[in-house]
Amino acid sequence: MELVSWIGHNVGWFLVVLTALVFVHELGHYAIARRNGVRVEVFSVGFGPELFGYTDKVGTRWKFSAIPLGGYVKMFGEASLEHHAEAPMTEDQKAVSFSHKRLGQRAAIVFAGPAANFIFAIVILAGLFMAVGRPMPQDFVEAGIGGVVEGSAADEAGLVAGDRIRAVDGTPIASFLDLKTAVEGSEGRPLGFEIERDETVFTTTVTPRIVTSATDSGEIKAYRLGVYAPGPTYTRLGPLSAAWQAVEETWRLTLGTLAAVGEIIVGDRGTDELGGPLRIAKLSGDFAESGVVTLFGFMALLSINLGLINLFPIPILDGGHLLFYAIEAVRGRPLGERAQEYGLRIGLALILSLMVFVTINDFVHLSVLDFIRDLLT
C-alpha cells in the first residue's frame, strides 16, 4: 500500500508538471503555425492511442494520449506530400501546407516551441518575484547571524544565532557584505563588536582566524568569524522590475545549465547529476510537498531546461530541424530526403541511448530497487 501511495504521489505531480510544460511547448509551435497560415491537424499531449479529445471548428484535433512523456503538433504538409501522394497538392492545399511555407516561416514555427518554454519560465519567475519576492543575495542581507560554527572565533566569543551585528570597531555594519569586508581586512587583529540581542545592546571582542577554503581555482586563505548569514530575505518587486529580473534570472540559469553540460562533455563534471523521468518524478513530489512556491520555481527551472535541450542541434529535436534549415539556407535547397532520414535515425538513437542512460542513473542513485524491496518486505 505504501508503494502505491509513493508512486501515486510522485507520478501524479510529475504528470501535472510535465503536462503543463509539454502543453506550453506545443502551444508555441501551434500559435506560430496558425499565425503563418499552416493548418494544424493534431495537437496532442502524450503519444500513442488517444484517451480523450475534441475537434475544434478549424479542424484541429486536441487530445490527450496514453503515453504522457511528451507531445506533438501535426501540421498539414509537414512531410512533403508532393513526393508521396498520388496526386500533387492543389494551390489551396499548398497555401496551408507547412512544407510550402518560406524557410523563415518554417524556422519560426520550429523555434517557437523552445521559445514558449523560456517565456513560460519568465512569466512564472516574474509572478513569484511580485507575489513572494526575490531572494536577496546573501552578501546584501542584514548583518545578522543565522548560525555559528562550533569551535570558531565567533563561538568562543559567545556569539549565537539571532544576534544582530550593529558595528565593528565603531564602523556601522548594514549588510553581511560589510561584515565580511571588515573581518577579511582585519589581518587577524581583535575587533570590537557591537551586538544587539533580544533588544539589548552590548559589546564584545572577537579575533578572526585564518581559514583555508577549497574553490574551483584552488585553495584560498582568508580571515573568518565562523558565522552563517541568516535565511534568505525576500523583496517584492513591481511588474516591470519583476519582468526584467525574471529575464535576467532565466538567462543566468540558461548559462549555468550550458556550463554544466560543457563540463560533463569535457569530463570536468560527473554524470551523477543527470536525471531522467524517475528523478524528475521524485523531485516533483518533493517540491509539491514543500509548497506551491517551490513547485512553481521547479517548473520554471524545468521549462528552461526543456527549451534549452530542444535547441540542441540533434536531428529529431527542434534544434536538429533548425540545423537542417540552416544548411538549406546556405545550400539554397533542402537536404536530400535520404540525408534527412539518416540524420533523424542517428538523432533518435542518441535520444534513446540518453534516455536509457539517465533511467539507469535514476535506478542507481535513487536506490529504486532497494526502496521497492524494502516496501514489499
Buried (B, 14 or more C-beta within 10 A) or exposed (E): EEEEEBEEBBBBBBBBBBBBBBBBBBBBBBBBBBEBEBBBBBBBBBEEEEEEBEEEEEEBBBBBBEEBEBBBBEBBBBEBBEEEEEEEBEEEBBBBBBBBBEEEBBBBBBBBBBBBBBBBBBBBBBBBBBEBBBBBEBEBBBBBBBBBBEEBBBBBBEBEEEBBBBBBEEEEBEBBBBBBBBBEEBEEEEBEBBBBBEEEEEEBEBBBBEBEEEEEEEEEEEBBBBBBBBEEBBEEBEEEBBBBBBBEBBEEBBEEBEEBBEEBEEEEBEEEEBBBBBBBBBBBBBBBEEEEEBBBBBBBBBBBBBBBBBBBBBBBBBBBBBBBBEBBEEEEEBBEEEEBEEBBEBBEEBBEEBEEEBBEBBBEBBEBEEEEEEEEE
